Amino acid sequence: MKNTVKVERAKLNITQQELADIIGVSRQTINSVETQKYIPSTVLALKIATAFNTTVNAIFELEDED
Amino acid sequence: MKPSLSKYGRGLLPSYFKIVGLIVIILGFIIAFCVKPYITAGQKPLAKTITINVIIIGLFLIAWTRDKIEDEMSVHLRFQSMAVAFLFGIIFCLFHPVVSSFLNDTDLDISGQQLVMTMLLFFIFTYFLKKRSNK
């Protein structure tokens, strides 16, 4: 699953740590999501989308193998 | 959004128990080393059992301690590490007699303590490596 978390974060000009603090997870989790090592749960995906004031679909996109 | 850390860390010990676990392991080794000259041959098996049990308690405390920030990925990694430790436990059980016979060891069985200690070590090691790889 592709995501644009890094792009959205760059738009807001916030660090991984700052985003992690907003959402309430560790910085490693944000890094893993950005590098697509970890696919977040629905709850976390919604929290990320809310932090960027957008929808989950705008950030996360299914790939062919999903 | 308020962090919901307690939700994921529920049932686990506070993070400072990692240090407590480490102290317990070190104390186990120190006490075993200090007591060694004073124990008789008959007391040796009991002393060995007590030492291994203390080390297992220490390892368990480390394994059962939550991270400073416990979130869903921590839980995910914990489950993955448990699976790896379980798999290694089975492999250890199956291959221990083979390796022992090659080394001409008469004791082909493994004790529960050996198995638990190996699985705990593997769990802690795998979890640590998985956490490190996500930095």
Backbone of each chain as ProteinMPNN parsed JSONL, in Angstrom:
{"seq_chain_A": "MKNTVKVERAKLNITQQELADIIGVSRQTINSVETQKYIPSTVLALKIATAFNTTVNAIFELEDED", "coords_chain_A": {"N_chain_A": [[0.84, -1.194, 0.0], [0.656, 2.084, -0.979], [1.645, 5.317, 0.245], [1.248, 8.808, 1.076], [2.373, 10.075, 3.189], [4.845, 11.203, 3.853], [5.044, 13.275, 2.009], [2.824, 14.843, 2.669], [3.569, 15.546, 5.212], [5.804, 17.041, 4.692], [4.603, 19.175, 3.417], [3.296, 20.412, 5.525], [5.474, 21.047, 6.914], [6.584, 19.678, 9.155], [8.317, 17.598, 11.522], [9.103, 14.039, 11.737], [8.978, 13.3, 14.392], [7.394, 15.313, 15.483], [4.96, 14.842, 14.185], [4.494, 12.298, 15.157], [4.127, 12.875, 17.86], [1.765, 14.351, 17.732], [-0.055, 12.43, 16.848], [0.282, 10.42, 18.693], [1.982, 8.231, 18.726], [5.068, 6.323, 18.347], [8.155, 7.706, 17.006], [9.435, 5.916, 15.387], [7.349, 4.389, 14.405], [6.045, 6.162, 12.678], [8.092, 6.512, 10.85], [8.291, 3.897, 9.861], [5.815, 3.63, 8.62], [6.008, 5.588, 6.648], [8.117, 4.585, 5.102], [6.945, 2.373, 4.158], [7.186, -0.029, 5.479], [5.546, -0.833, 7.378], [2.107, -1.385, 7.575], [-0.404, 0.678, 8.54], [-3.042, 0.389, 11.061], [-6.644, 0.751, 10.712], [-7.488, 2.636, 12.543], [-5.123, 4.063, 13.126], [-4.543, 5.009, 10.575], [-6.722, 6.695, 10.161], [-6.213, 8.552, 12.156], [-3.825, 9.658, 11.212], [-4.733, 10.788, 8.828], [-6.542, 12.644, 9.861], [-4.776, 14.302, 11.235], [-3.537, 15.526, 9.099], [-5.616, 16.847, 8.113], [-7.269, 15.737, 6.127], [-8.584, 13.084, 3.997], [-8.528, 9.472, 4.478], [-8.294, 8.04, 2.107], [-7.065, 9.892, 0.495], [-4.494, 9.844, 1.317], [-3.603, 7.18, 1.607], [-3.104, 4.545, -0.689], [-4.178, 1.772, -2.548], [-2.191, -0.897, -3.925], [-1.418, -2.966, -6.807], [-0.71, -5.544, -5.887], [-1.963, -5.697, -3.458]], "CA_chain_A": [[0.0, 0.0, 0.0], [1.439, 3.327, -1.079], [1.087, 6.437, 1.022], [1.885, 10.119, 0.832], [2.577, 10.688, 4.518], [6.052, 12.029, 3.818], [4.725, 14.477, 1.219], [1.9, 15.649, 3.485], [4.348, 16.059, 6.341], [6.659, 18.098, 4.13], [3.726, 20.331, 3.151], [3.054, 21.078, 6.812], [6.799, 21.355, 7.448], [6.753, 19.117, 10.498], [9.22, 16.434, 11.569], [8.467, 12.754, 12.09], [8.731, 13.324, 15.839], [6.242, 16.195, 15.737], [3.76, 14.116, 13.743], [4.31, 11.193, 16.118], [3.569, 13.468, 19.088], [0.368, 14.736, 17.457], [-0.888, 11.223, 16.725], [0.417, 9.616, 19.906], [2.739, 6.999, 18.471], [6.512, 6.575, 18.382], [8.713, 8.21, 15.745], [9.744, 4.724, 14.585], [6.111, 3.973, 13.734], [5.851, 7.085, 11.547], [9.136, 6.175, 9.874], [7.927, 2.615, 9.227], [4.668, 3.88, 7.738], [6.517, 6.349, 5.499], [8.953, 3.712, 4.261], [6.05, 1.267, 3.776], [7.562, -1.28, 6.158], [4.42, -1.182, 8.245], [0.81, -0.889, 7.12], [-1.12, 1.044, 9.779], [-4.43, -0.054, 11.24], [-7.639, 1.754, 10.3], [-7.479, 3.7, 13.564], [-3.939, 4.91, 12.918], [-4.707, 5.672, 9.267], [-7.671, 7.791, 10.386], [-5.52, 9.57, 12.96], [-2.878, 10.325, 10.312], [-5.538, 11.618, 7.917], [-7.079, 13.776, 10.647], [-3.661, 15.207, 11.52], [-3.284, 16.288, 7.877], [-6.893, 17.478, 7.752], [-7.699, 15.181, 4.845], [-9.213, 11.761, 4.145], [-7.612, 8.317, 4.414], [-8.097, 7.723, 0.682], [-6.159, 10.87, -0.111], [-3.129, 9.544, 1.767], [-3.263, 5.768, 1.355], [-3.6, 4.05, -1.978], [-3.914, 0.349, -2.743], [-1.379, -1.264, -5.084], [-1.934, -4.167, -7.487], [-0.502, -6.769, -5.109], [-2.762, -5.655, -2.21]], "C_chain_A": [[0.88, 1.251, 0.0], [0.834, 4.376, -0.154], [1.882, 7.712, 0.765], [2.132, 10.859, 2.147], [3.77, 11.643, 4.493], [5.785, 13.357, 3.098], [3.847, 15.422, 2.044], [2.64, 16.296, 4.661], [5.248, 17.214, 5.878], [5.847, 19.369, 3.857], [3.5, 21.125, 4.428], [4.352, 21.514, 7.497], [6.945, 20.908, 8.917], [7.644, 17.87, 10.43], [8.424, 15.167, 11.898], [8.085, 12.747, 13.57], [7.503, 14.177, 16.169], [4.932, 15.514, 15.334], [3.442, 12.983, 14.722], [3.674, 11.706, 17.415], [2.099, 13.834, 18.908], [-0.534, 13.501, 17.488], [-0.842, 10.363, 17.987], [1.041, 8.259, 19.668], [4.226, 7.337, 18.539], [6.984, 7.067, 17.006], [9.02, 7.044, 14.8], [8.517, 4.256, 13.796], [5.859, 4.853, 12.507], [6.853, 6.763, 10.445], [8.78, 4.884, 9.12], [6.757, 2.775, 8.262], [5.157, 4.585, 6.468], [7.324, 5.47, 4.54], [8.212, 2.441, 3.822], [6.489, -0.085, 4.341], [6.385, -1.767, 7.002], [3.13, -0.556, 7.709], [-0.023, -0.575, 8.364], [-2.537, 0.475, 9.827], [-5.368, 1.059, 10.771], [-7.615, 2.945, 11.255], [-6.311, 4.649, 13.332], [-4.031, 5.67, 11.593], [-5.649, 6.873, 9.403], [-7.024, 8.928, 11.176], [-4.55, 10.371, 12.094], [-3.641, 11.284, 9.387], [-6.087, 12.842, 8.636], [-5.985, 14.8, 10.939], [-3.341, 16.079, 10.309], [-4.546, 16.965, 7.349], [-7.368, 17.026, 6.368], [-8.347, 13.801, 5.069], [-8.158, 10.654, 4.036], [-7.283, 7.981, 2.956], [-7.132, 8.675, -0.006], [-4.703, 10.569, 0.237], [-2.7, 8.118, 1.405], [-3.911, 5.268, 0.074], [-3.216, 2.575, -2.146], [-3.053, 0.134, -3.993], [-1.937, -2.566, -5.677], [-1.829, -5.427, -6.635], [-1.3, -6.809, -3.801], [-4.098, -6.375, -2.386]], "O_chain_A": [[1.73, 1.436, 0.871], [-0.349, 4.318, 0.181], [3.023, 7.683, 0.304], [2.105, 12.088, 2.207], [3.711, 12.744, 5.039], [6.243, 14.416, 3.528], [4.09, 16.627, 2.109], [2.368, 17.435, 5.041], [5.421, 18.214, 6.575], [6.334, 20.485, 4.04], [3.512, 22.356, 4.417], [4.345, 22.233, 8.497], [7.372, 21.673, 9.781], [7.706, 17.187, 9.407], [7.254, 15.218, 12.277], [7.02, 12.26, 13.951], [6.686, 13.814, 17.015], [3.93, 15.597, 16.044], [2.285, 12.743, 15.067], [2.799, 11.059, 17.99], [1.289, 13.651, 19.817], [-1.62, 13.516, 18.069], [-1.804, 9.666, 18.31], [0.688, 7.269, 20.309], [4.601, 8.488, 18.76], [6.314, 6.873, 15.992], [8.886, 7.163, 13.582], [8.636, 3.788, 12.664], [5.507, 4.357, 11.437], [6.511, 6.743, 9.263], [8.948, 4.795, 7.904], [6.716, 2.131, 7.214], [4.769, 4.224, 5.357], [7.219, 5.603, 3.321], [8.793, 1.554, 3.195], [6.206, -1.137, 3.768], [6.256, -2.955, 7.294], [3.073, 0.641, 7.427], [-0.314, -1.472, 9.155], [-3.139, 0.135, 8.808], [-4.929, 2.169, 10.471], [-7.707, 4.1, 10.839], [-6.473, 5.869, 13.338], [-3.641, 6.835, 11.509], [-5.402, 7.934, 8.83], [-7.255, 10.105, 10.901], [-4.455, 11.592, 12.215], [-3.243, 12.432, 9.195], [-6.097, 13.943, 8.086], [-6.224, 16.006, 10.898], [-2.927, 17.228, 10.458], [-4.541, 17.574, 6.279], [-7.809, 17.836, 5.552], [-8.619, 13.415, 6.206], [-7.045, 10.881, 3.561], [-6.138, 7.677, 2.621], [-6.463, 8.307, -0.972], [-3.79, 10.994, -0.47], [-1.577, 7.889, 0.956], [-5.081, 5.525, -0.206], [-2.07, 2.19, -1.912], [-3.16, 0.867, -4.977], [-2.83, -3.183, -5.097], [-2.723, -6.273, -6.645], [-1.316, -7.83, -3.114], [-4.893, -6.439, -1.448]]}, "seq_chain_B": "MKPSLSKYGRGLLPSYFKIVGLIVIILGFIIAFCVKPYITAGQKPLAKTITINVIIIGLFLIAWTRDKIEDEMSVHLRFQSMAVAFLFGIIFCLFHPVVSSFLNDTDLDISGQQLVMTMLLFFIFTYFLKKRSNK", "coords_chain_B": {"N_chain_B": [[-4.91, 15.269, 19.172], [-5.088, 12.926, 21.702], [-2.523, 10.849, 22.999], [-3.024, 7.354, 23.054], [-1.652, 5.615, 24.869], [-1.865, 3.849, 27.026], [-3.657, 1.947, 26.24], [-2.369, 0.12, 24.535], [-0.274, -0.748, 26.075], [-1.361, -2.185, 28.037], [-1.477, -4.626, 30.562], [1.191, -5.076, 30.485], [4.378, -4.588, 32.098], [5.592, -1.547, 33.7], [7.955, 0.648, 31.963], [10.398, 0.933, 33.348], [10.956, -1.503, 34.419], [12.589, -2.905, 32.784], [15.175, -2.275, 33.474], [15.121, -3.244, 36.071], [14.862, -5.981, 35.517], [17.301, -6.438, 34.233], [19.045, -5.925, 36.352], [18.301, -8.008, 38.073], [19.181, -10.232, 36.567], [21.959, -9.752, 36.491], [22.5, -9.792, 39.248], [21.827, -12.457, 39.745], [23.905, -13.794, 38.397], [26.101, -12.78, 39.832], [25.579, -13.629, 42.484], [25.59, -16.419, 42.072], [28.244, -16.767, 41.332], [29.574, -15.908, 43.66], [28.665, -17.713, 45.572], [29.494, -20.122, 44.695], [32.116, -21.265, 45.631], [31.37, -22.208, 48.147], [29.455, -24.179, 48.048], [28.441, -27.597, 48.228], [29.044, -30.711, 46.42], [26.654, -32.077, 46.281], [24.789, -30.08, 46.545], [24.963, -28.729, 44.242], [23.226, -29.187, 41.877], [20.834, -28.0, 42.796], [21.632, -25.36, 43.275], [22.285, -24.627, 40.686], [19.798, -24.798, 39.454], [18.406, -22.792, 40.855], [19.883, -20.518, 40.123], [19.463, -20.453, 37.313], [16.702, -20.118, 37.315], [16.486, -17.577, 38.462], [17.703, -16.06, 36.465], [15.891, -16.542, 34.409], [13.647, -15.244, 35.468], [14.575, -12.609, 35.407], [14.94, -12.257, 32.618], [12.315, -12.603, 31.819], [11.113, -10.385, 33.01], [12.286, -8.349, 31.501], [11.304, -8.996, 28.968], [8.566, -8.722, 29.353], [8.013, -6.075, 29.619], [6.771, -2.871, 28.868], [7.398, -0.575, 26.133], [8.741, 2.803, 26.162], [7.122, 4.409, 24.592], [4.435, 2.852, 23.789], [2.873, 1.504, 21.123], [0.646, 0.602, 18.367], [2.39, -0.567, 16.528], [4.432, -1.535, 18.107], [3.107, -3.591, 19.42], [2.578, -5.202, 17.227], [5.21, -5.875, 16.429], [5.959, -7.227, 18.7], [4.323, -9.498, 18.612], [5.292, -10.659, 16.259], [7.916, -11.204, 17.053], [7.398, -13.021, 19.088], [6.398, -15.131, 17.593], [8.673, -15.826, 16.136], [10.345, -16.604, 18.242], [8.91, -18.797, 19.212], [8.997, -20.509, 17.016], [11.759, -20.908, 16.881], [12.071, -22.196, 19.305], [10.845, -24.65, 18.802], [12.514, -25.636, 16.762], [14.868, -25.771, 18.223], [14.183, -27.73, 20.107], [13.903, -29.947, 18.415], [16.408, -30.216, 17.19], [18.291, -30.274, 19.216], [18.802, -32.875, 20.474], [20.121, -34.132, 18.328], [22.398, -32.541, 17.887], [23.547, -32.815, 20.415], [24.133, -35.572, 20.438], [26.064, -35.678, 18.467], [28.049, -34.298, 19.732], [28.771, -36.086, 21.601], [27.345, -35.989, 23.979], [25.746, -37.21, 26.818], [23.273, -36.535, 27.822], [20.44, -36.242, 26.238], [17.976, -35.053, 26.359], [16.106, -31.986, 26.678], [15.658, -29.523, 29.17], [12.766, -27.919, 30.643], [13.447, -25.435, 31.578], [15.721, -24.767, 30.051], [14.536, -24.552, 27.544], [12.626, -22.504, 27.915], [14.306, -20.39, 28.622], [15.858, -20.11, 26.302], [13.85, -19.424, 24.462], [12.931, -17.02, 25.562], [15.249, -15.465, 25.388], [15.55, -15.389, 22.622], [13.199, -14.106, 21.908], [13.547, -11.533, 23.081], [15.879, -10.694, 21.781], [15.099, -10.75, 19.046], [12.99, -8.903, 19.073], [14.343, -6.595, 19.828], [16.095, -6.299, 17.63], [14.227, -5.932, 15.554], [13.024, -3.582, 16.333], [15.205, -1.884, 16.16], [15.711, -1.958, 13.42], [13.716, -0.409, 12.443], [14.343, 2.184, 12.946]], "CA_chain_B": [[-5.24, 13.9, 19.533], [-4.366, 12.456, 22.9], [-1.972, 9.51, 22.807], [-3.712, 6.308, 23.814], [-0.564, 4.69, 25.145], [-2.222, 2.833, 28.008], [-4.43, 0.916, 25.558], [-1.478, -0.896, 23.983], [0.643, -1.242, 27.103], [-2.155, -2.851, 29.071], [-1.03, -5.984, 30.884], [2.653, -5.128, 30.513], [4.975, -3.873, 33.228], [6.138, -0.231, 33.321], [9.221, 0.538, 31.214], [11.586, 0.844, 34.209], [11.194, -2.905, 34.792], [13.696, -3.412, 31.95], [16.378, -2.119, 34.304], [14.952, -4.197, 37.182], [15.171, -7.297, 34.947], [18.749, -6.493, 34.008], [19.669, -6.024, 37.685], [18.022, -9.372, 38.565], [20.08, -11.148, 35.845], [23.336, -9.509, 36.967], [22.55, -10.302, 40.632], [21.826, -13.914, 39.629], [25.266, -14.217, 38.055], [27.015, -12.418, 40.934], [25.32, -14.538, 43.615], [26.062, -17.755, 41.678], [29.707, -16.722, 41.347], [30.02, -15.764, 45.05], [28.257, -18.879, 46.371], [30.139, -21.31, 44.104], [33.126, -21.96, 46.452], [30.836, -22.704, 49.422], [28.447, -25.239, 47.899], [28.966, -28.965, 48.092], [28.678, -31.368, 45.149], [25.234, -32.45, 46.37], [23.95, -28.87, 46.431], [25.207, -28.115, 42.925], [22.041, -29.122, 40.997], [19.873, -27.035, 43.334], [22.2, -24.023, 43.041], [22.179, -24.377, 39.243], [18.37, -24.545, 39.174], [18.04, -21.468, 41.402], [20.527, -19.493, 39.278], [18.753, -20.383, 36.019], [15.379, -19.533, 37.575], [16.661, -16.123, 38.657], [17.972, -15.49, 35.132], [14.614, -16.588, 33.674], [12.796, -14.163, 36.0], [15.13, -11.367, 34.853], [14.615, -12.208, 31.18], [10.867, -12.423, 31.702], [10.816, -8.978, 33.338], [12.677, -7.531, 30.336], [10.392, -9.308, 27.851], [7.191, -8.34, 29.668], [8.006, -4.646, 29.934], [6.381, -2.07, 27.702], [8.322, 0.475, 25.707], [8.353, 4.133, 26.659], [5.919, 4.711, 23.806], [3.905, 1.569, 23.313], [1.793, 1.754, 20.174], [0.219, -0.611, 17.655], [3.513, -1.224, 15.868], [5.133, -2.291, 19.162], [2.328, -4.826, 19.608], [2.816, -5.976, 16.004], [6.571, -6.414, 16.5], [5.955, -8.178, 19.81], [3.727, -10.746, 18.105], [6.249, -11.225, 15.298], [9.043, -11.739, 17.824], [6.898, -14.215, 19.776], [6.313, -16.192, 16.582], [10.053, -16.241, 15.841], [10.833, -17.324, 19.434], [8.186, -20.069, 19.25], [9.567, -21.315, 15.935], [13.108, -21.288, 17.282], [11.894, -23.168, 20.388], [10.561, -25.951, 18.174], [13.754, -26.066, 16.088], [15.797, -26.102, 19.303], [13.727, -29.026, 20.644], [14.128, -31.002, 17.432], [17.813, -30.391, 16.825], [19.156, -30.415, 20.39], [19.317, -34.244, 20.63], [21.041, -34.433, 17.222], [23.658, -31.84, 18.174], [24.102, -33.443, 21.623], [24.719, -36.878, 20.096], [27.301, -35.41, 17.723], [29.053, -33.832, 20.7], [28.914, -37.186, 22.561], [26.698, -35.622, 25.241], [24.837, -38.313, 27.199], [21.956, -35.973, 28.112], [19.824, -35.839, 24.966], [16.738, -34.298, 26.617], [16.268, -30.601, 27.127], [14.745, -29.216, 30.278], [11.847, -26.799, 30.421], [14.208, -24.201, 31.85], [16.554, -24.48, 28.867], [13.658, -24.14, 26.452], [12.045, -21.188, 28.24], [15.376, -19.391, 28.573], [16.196, -19.91, 24.886], [12.753, -18.699, 23.811], [12.927, -15.644, 26.065], [16.403, -14.787, 24.787], [15.251, -15.17, 21.208], [12.149, -13.086, 21.833], [14.136, -10.224, 23.394], [16.837, -10.381, 20.718], [14.353, -10.46, 17.809], [12.237, -7.653, 19.266], [15.331, -5.514, 19.813], [16.559, -6.126, 16.247], [13.13, -5.403, 14.75], [12.866, -2.172, 16.727], [16.369, -1.166, 15.623], [15.607, -1.867, 11.965], [12.706, 0.597, 12.099], [14.773, 3.525, 13.389]], "C_chain_B": [[-4.411, 13.435, 20.719], [-3.791, 11.062, 22.644], [-2.693, 8.477, 23.666], [-2.711, 5.208, 24.159], [-0.989, 3.54, 26.043], [-2.951, 1.657, 27.347], [-3.526, -0.23, 25.076], [-0.547, -1.501, 25.035], [-0.058, -2.017, 28.203], [-1.655, -4.284, 29.306], [0.483, -6.126, 30.922], [3.165, -4.303, 31.695], [5.481, -2.499, 32.772], [7.564, -0.346, 32.761], [10.455, 0.414, 32.107], [11.882, -0.594, 34.654], [12.259, -3.559, 33.916], [14.984, -3.378, 32.765], [16.318, -3.094, 35.481], [15.339, -5.606, 36.707], [16.662, -7.497, 34.749], [19.498, -6.657, 35.332], [19.491, -7.446, 38.243], [18.982, -10.378, 37.899], [21.514, -11.011, 36.364], [23.501, -10.055, 38.39], [22.594, -11.835, 40.642], [23.218, -14.453, 39.349], [26.234, -13.968, 39.213], [26.848, -13.392, 42.108], [25.839, -15.948, 43.292], [27.58, -17.834, 41.761], [30.246, -16.683, 42.783], [29.775, -17.037, 45.865], [29.029, -20.137, 45.946], [31.177, -21.998, 45.013], [32.568, -22.632, 47.707], [29.838, -23.856, 49.266], [29.105, -26.604, 47.668], [28.488, -29.557, 46.762], [27.192, -31.734, 45.123], [24.301, -31.265, 46.174], [24.033, -28.232, 45.047], [23.967, -28.052, 42.023], [21.013, -28.084, 41.461], [20.336, -25.597, 43.057], [22.059, -23.634, 41.568], [20.727, -24.022, 38.882], [17.964, -23.151, 39.639], [18.62, -20.36, 40.522], [19.772, -19.335, 37.955], [17.366, -19.765, 36.207], [15.45, -18.018, 37.752], [16.888, -15.442, 37.309], [16.683, -15.472, 34.303], [13.682, -15.475, 34.151], [13.25, -12.816, 35.426], [14.774, -11.19, 33.391], [13.124, -11.963, 30.973], [10.469, -10.963, 31.987], [11.149, -8.075, 32.153], [11.672, -7.733, 29.199], [8.987, -8.758, 28.097], [7.072, -6.859, 30.049], [7.624, -3.85, 28.697], [7.446, -1.026, 27.376], [7.853, 1.81, 26.267], [7.124, 4.619, 25.914], [5.456, 3.401, 23.193], [2.73, 1.868, 22.374], [1.474, 0.469, 19.397], [1.369, -1.324, 16.952], [4.338, -2.042, 16.873], [4.447, -3.632, 19.366], [2.57, -5.777, 18.435], [4.193, -6.65, 16.05], [6.686, -7.466, 17.596], [5.406, -9.535, 19.351], [4.67, -11.446, 17.12], [7.414, -11.893, 16.033], [8.639, -13.006, 18.563], [6.842, -15.394, 18.816], [7.705, -16.735, 16.268], [10.599, -17.078, 17.006], [10.191, -18.714, 19.525], [8.766, -21.039, 18.213], [10.963, -21.817, 16.311], [13.063, -22.323, 18.406], [11.661, -24.567, 19.833], [11.824, -26.501, 17.504], [14.786, -26.524, 17.119], [15.478, -27.481, 19.882], [14.091, -30.178, 19.706], [15.614, -31.289, 17.201], [18.755, -30.575, 18.009], [19.679, -31.848, 20.567], [20.339, -34.622, 19.553], [22.417, -33.834, 17.505], [24.344, -32.485, 19.388], [24.767, -34.777, 21.301], [26.008, -36.721, 19.291], [28.438, -35.005, 18.66], [29.311, -34.876, 21.787], [28.376, -36.838, 23.948], [25.68, -36.717, 25.577], [23.41, -37.812, 27.438], [21.321, -35.43, 26.829], [18.555, -35.011, 25.165], [17.059, -32.853, 26.971], [15.245, -30.336, 28.225], [13.831, -28.058, 29.884], [12.546, -25.468, 30.608], [15.046, -23.787, 30.644], [15.693, -23.912, 27.743], [13.099, -22.732, 26.687], [13.108, -20.095, 28.116], [15.751, -19.082, 27.124], [15.118, -19.09, 24.185], [12.699, -17.24, 24.264], [14.066, -14.838, 25.447], [16.122, -14.447, 23.329], [14.191, -14.097, 21.022], [12.749, -11.682, 22.025], [15.055, -9.769, 22.257], [16.107, -9.979, 19.426], [13.619, -9.132, 17.917], [13.184, -6.453, 19.183], [15.786, -5.232, 18.38], [15.482, -5.499, 15.364], [12.898, -3.927, 15.069], [13.983, -1.331, 16.117], [16.226, -0.956, 14.116], [14.58, -0.826, 11.525], [13.119, 2.01, 12.481], [14.955, 4.474, 12.23]], "O_chain_B": [[-3.185, 13.546, 20.724], [-4.491, 10.189, 22.129], [-2.939, 8.699, 24.851], [-2.886, 4.044, 23.799], [-0.547, 2.405, 25.867], [-2.879, 0.523, 27.821], [-3.881, -1.402, 25.198], [-0.091, -2.636, 24.89], [0.564, -2.45, 29.173], [-1.44, -5.045, 28.362], [1.006, -7.161, 31.337], [2.465, -3.434, 32.216], [5.767, -2.308, 31.59], [8.281, -1.306, 33.046], [11.463, -0.15, 31.68], [12.948, -0.863, 35.208], [12.775, -4.626, 34.248], [15.774, -4.322, 32.75], [17.327, -3.695, 35.85], [16.051, -6.33, 37.403], [17.216, -8.556, 35.044], [20.457, -7.424, 35.425], [20.422, -8.013, 38.816], [19.527, -11.259, 38.564], [22.191, -12.002, 36.64], [24.503, -10.697, 38.704], [23.308, -12.436, 41.445], [23.663, -15.424, 39.961], [27.068, -14.812, 39.538], [27.825, -13.908, 42.651], [26.454, -16.594, 44.14], [28.136, -18.839, 42.204], [31.243, -17.335, 43.095], [30.57, -17.392, 46.734], [29.194, -21.079, 46.722], [31.123, -23.22, 45.155], [33.207, -23.52, 48.272], [29.422, -24.445, 50.263], [30.145, -26.734, 47.024], [27.644, -28.98, 46.075], [26.555, -31.703, 44.07], [23.174, -31.415, 45.702], [23.276, -27.317, 44.723], [23.672, -26.997, 41.46], [20.404, -27.385, 40.651], [19.547, -24.738, 42.663], [21.76, -22.486, 41.238], [20.464, -23.089, 38.123], [17.274, -22.421, 38.928], [17.938, -19.383, 40.212], [19.48, -18.217, 37.53], [16.908, -18.986, 35.371], [14.598, -17.277, 37.262], [16.333, -14.376, 37.044], [16.414, -14.509, 33.585], [13.008, -14.836, 33.343], [12.432, -11.993, 35.015], [14.358, -10.111, 32.969], [12.72, -11.22, 30.079], [9.617, -10.389, 31.309], [10.399, -7.152, 31.835], [11.244, -6.776, 28.553], [8.297, -8.371, 27.154], [6.125, -6.46, 30.726], [8.106, -4.132, 27.6], [8.268, -0.653, 28.213], [6.738, 1.94, 26.773], [6.199, 5.171, 26.511], [6.018, 2.915, 22.211], [1.716, 2.423, 22.798], [1.968, -0.608, 19.729], [1.336, -2.544, 16.793], [4.873, -3.098, 16.537], [5.098, -4.671, 19.473], [2.743, -6.983, 18.615], [4.326, -7.837, 15.752], [7.401, -8.458, 17.455], [5.967, -10.583, 19.669], [4.822, -12.667, 17.15], [7.839, -12.994, 15.684], [9.421, -13.951, 18.664], [7.195, -16.517, 19.176], [7.897, -17.945, 16.15], [11.228, -18.115, 16.798], [10.857, -19.688, 19.874], [8.991, -22.216, 18.492], [11.303, -22.98, 16.094], [13.905, -23.22, 18.463], [12.214, -25.545, 20.335], [12.16, -27.675, 17.657], [15.482, -27.52, 16.925], [16.373, -28.292, 20.118], [14.528, -31.241, 20.146], [16.023, -32.439, 17.039], [19.9, -30.99, 17.827], [20.875, -32.032, 20.788], [21.302, -35.339, 19.825], [23.447, -34.498, 17.386], [25.559, -32.679, 19.393], [25.837, -35.083, 21.827], [26.93, -37.528, 19.416], [29.607, -35.314, 18.429], [29.987, -34.592, 22.776], [28.88, -37.324, 24.961], [24.864, -37.102, 24.74], [22.45, -38.566, 27.279], [21.618, -34.318, 26.392], [18.107, -34.338, 24.237], [18.131, -32.542, 27.489], [14.128, -30.854, 28.206], [14.091, -27.328, 28.927], [12.278, -24.501, 29.895], [15.078, -22.616, 30.265], [16.058, -22.938, 27.084], [13.097, -21.888, 25.791], [12.849, -19.018, 27.578], [15.939, -17.919, 26.765], [15.421, -18.179, 23.415], [12.455, -16.338, 23.462], [13.884, -13.692, 25.037], [16.424, -13.347, 22.867], [14.268, -13.284, 20.101], [12.491, -10.771, 21.238], [15.013, -8.616, 21.83], [16.462, -8.984, 18.793], [13.62, -8.333, 16.98], [12.874, -5.439, 18.558], [15.858, -4.077, 17.961], [15.776, -4.644, 14.529], [12.611, -3.127, 14.179], [13.754, -0.226, 15.626], [16.581, 0.103, 13.597], [14.573, -0.409, 10.367], [12.324, 2.941, 12.352], [15.311, 5.634, 12.431]]}, "name": "protein", "num_of_chains": 2, "seq": "MKNTVKVERAKLNITQQELADIIGVSRQTINSVETQKYIPSTVLALKIATAFNTTVNAIFELEDEDMKPSLSKYGRGLLPSYFKIVGLIVIILGFIIAFCVKPYITAGQKPLAKTITINVIIIGLFLIAWTRDKIEDEMSVHLRFQSMAVAFLFGIIFCLFHPVVSSFLNDTDLDISGQQLVMTMLLFFIFTYFLKKRSNK"}
